[in-house]
Amino acid sequence: MRATSHETPVMLTVGSTKIPATLNDTRTAQGFLQKLPFTISLQRYEVDYCAPTAPLDTDQKETQHGWSNGDIGLFGGWFTLLFDGEESSVNTPGVMVIGHIDQPHLDRVKQLGDAITLTVERV
């Protein structure tokens, strides 16, 4: 994802670990911005951290097949930090990407524990 003037910088915080990210200008991301600061407990899985959350209004035209490593998603009633698996994700429909963690910071996400509490705040 390329940075645009419509993106909003946010900070992802887990304990003392801070990870900069940006939210995009999709309808879902704009709805998510209204919920900040947002705190959620996430569980680690093979390619992501995720947990169920209340769905937000989504324009189906803004969904996609698959994701890029580092994407932040909110789809199917789940909030997710996608840190791996992009090469095999192309067959996953309905992915609503609301933001992205820049590649230099992705290793921090991969090093977090099995169960984390994440807070997302505007910068």
C-alpha positions in Angstrom: 0.0 0.0 0.0 1.3 3.4 -0.9 0.9 6.3 1.5 -1.7 8.9 0.4 -2.8 12.1 2.0 -6.0 10.3 3.0 -4.2 7.8 5.3 -4.2 8.3 9.0 -1.1 7.5 11.1 -1.8 5.3 14.2 0.2 3.6 16.8 -0.3 -0.1 17.7 0.8 -0.7 21.3 1.3 -4.1 23.0 2.9 -3.7 26.5 6.0 -1.5 25.9 6.2 -2.4 22.2 5.0 0.4 19.8 4.4 -0.3 16.2 3.6 2.6 13.7 1.0 1.9 11.1 -1.5 3.8 8.9 -5.2 3.4 8.3 -6.5 3.9 4.8 -9.5 5.8 3.6 -12.0 3.0 3.1 -15.4 3.3 4.6 -14.6 0.6 7.1 -11.3 2.3 8.2 -13.1 5.6 8.6 -15.7 3.9 10.9 -12.8 2.3 12.8 -11.2 5.7 13.4 -14.3 6.7 15.3 -13.7 3.9 17.8 -10.2 5.0 18.6 -8.6 4.4 21.0 -9.5 0.8 20.5 -8.2 -2.1 22.7 -8.7 -5.7 22.0 -7.2 -9.1 23.1 -5.8 -11.1 20.2 -4.7 -14.7 19.8 -1.8 -15.6 17.6 -2.4 -18.1 14.7 -0.2 -19.2 11.8 -0.4 -16.0 9.8 -2.1 -13.5 12.0 -3.3 -12.2 15.4 -7.1 -12.0 15.4 -10.2 -11.8 17.6 -13.9 -11.4 17.0 -15.2 -7.8 17.1 -18.3 -5.9 16.2 -18.5 -5.5 12.4 -18.4 -2.1 10.8 -20.2 -0.7 7.7 -18.3 -2.0 4.7 -18.5 -1.1 1.0 -18.2 -4.5 -0.6 -16.4 -2.9 -3.6 -13.5 -2.1 -1.3 -13.0 -5.7 -0.3 -10.4 -7.8 -2.0 -9.1 -11.3 -2.4 -6.0 -11.9 -0.2 -3.8 -9.6 1.7 -0.2 -8.3 2.0 2.0 -9.2 5.0 1.5 -6.3 7.4 -2.1 -5.6 6.5 -4.6 -4.7 9.2 -8.0 -6.2 8.5 -11.5 -6.0 9.8 -13.7 -8.5 8.0 -16.1 -11.3 8.7 -16.6 -10.0 12.3 -12.8 -10.3 13.0 -10.1 -7.8 13.7 -6.8 -9.1 12.4 -3.1 -8.2 12.1 -1.8 -10.2 9.1 1.9 -10.8 9.4 2.4 -13.8 7.1 0.8 -15.9 4.3 0.4 -13.3 1.6 1.6 -15.7 -1.0 -1.2 -18.2 -0.3 -3.9 -15.7 0.5 -5.1 -14.9 -3.0 -8.0 -17.4 -2.7 -9.4 -15.7 0.4 -12.3 -13.6 -0.6 -13.9 -10.6 1.2 -10.8 -9.3 2.9 -11.3 -5.8 4.1 -7.9 -4.1 4.6 -8.2 -1.0 6.8 -4.5 -0.3 7.2 -1.0 -1.4 7.0 2.1 -1.9 9.2 5.2 -0.8 7.3 7.7 -3.7 6.4 10.5 -2.4 8.7 8.2 -2.8 11.7 6.6 -6.2 10.8 9.3 -8.2 12.7 8.1 -6.6 15.9 4.6 -8.1 15.3 6.1 -11.5 14.6 7.9 -11.4 17.9 4.8 -10.7 20.1 3.5 -13.5 22.4 0.7 -16.0 21.8 -2.0 -13.9 23.4 -1.7 -10.1 23.4 -3.7 -7.1 24.3 -3.4 -4.5 21.5 -4.4 -0.8 21.7 -4.7 1.3 18.5 -4.5 5.1 18.9 -4.2 8.1 16.6 -0.7 9.5 16.5 
